Amino acid sequence: MAQTDIVARLLAGDRRALARVVTLIENGAPETRAILAELHAHGGHAHIVGFTGSPGAGKSTLVMQLARELRKREQRIGILAVDPSSPFTGGAILGDRIRMQELAGDPNVFIRSMASRGSLGGLAASTRDVVRALDAAGFDTIIIETVGAGQAEVEIVRAAQSVVVVTVPGMGDDIQAIKAGILEIADIFVVNKADRPGADQTAAELRMLLHLDEHRKERVWRVPIVRTNAMTGDGVPELADKLAAHLATLRTSGMLASRSGQQARSEMLALLHQALIEKIEATIGADEWDRLVAEVVERNRDPYTTADELARRIGLVPPG
């Protein structure tokens, strides 16, 4: 399928063309970059929502219920479920995401499970590229569900406009993770499985943590705490309302443009970093690289002088 043809078909809403582009992105096909460059001008319309939280918090079921609610509101939905990779095959562990397949027959819902393949931050390296393809294809809301919660989950901020942090009663580790830094990335907190004992305590702990934010009075958006039961759908309409309100606040306050700028900067730096790595690999063979590393480890070389020498060899700095 020619590049111009696949792009035109994707923009026209052809699901097979979209699936083909997503596969090319995941496989790192050489034609991917040109396709994405062409698609870039057609994006910028979707609301990109990130879901994160500890394993067992019910994120997949909650995402499925949110997708149902948004479909009632006549939205087209893209779902990217980023799974830990199998150490043997590199494939995604689907788990309870098989349940999402009941949405798969809806032509206005596109679901893809992607393997993180060891990427930091719980996101597949190609996630942002797939988001770009879905955005250009005209999806109204794109939901990214990450592997789990932890310090590295701040990576979701580089891809999403609204971040939902999901916790459940009786999991003290969730609150500890939030204390470790997740608090700063949440736009909405969800206490899922809110019918369980301890839901009030979990919500109270979250309120306490939010109250400790010394900048809370300066923020234009006050982080809400939404209680849900993903199995029954209770609280999901309120969650959809809060997401819509957050997007409206981002737009009216100018924060959306600011976040988009930060994300574009991050993406360009990542692309430059990848280009640099590729140039180093093309210039310096694996054997020489291993030898230099060994010499640094053995203290026969220092890392600073070695890095300077390599930078000159690949033309990063002028010889001198």
Helices and strands as residue ranges (DSSP letters): H 3-11, H 15-27, H 32-40, E 47-53, H 59-72, E 77-83, G 95-100, H 101-104, E 109-115, G 120-122, H 127-136, E 141-145, G 151-158, E 162-167, H 172-179, G 182-185, E 188-191, H 199-211, G 216-218, E 225-227, H 236-253, H 255-283, H 286-297, H 303-313
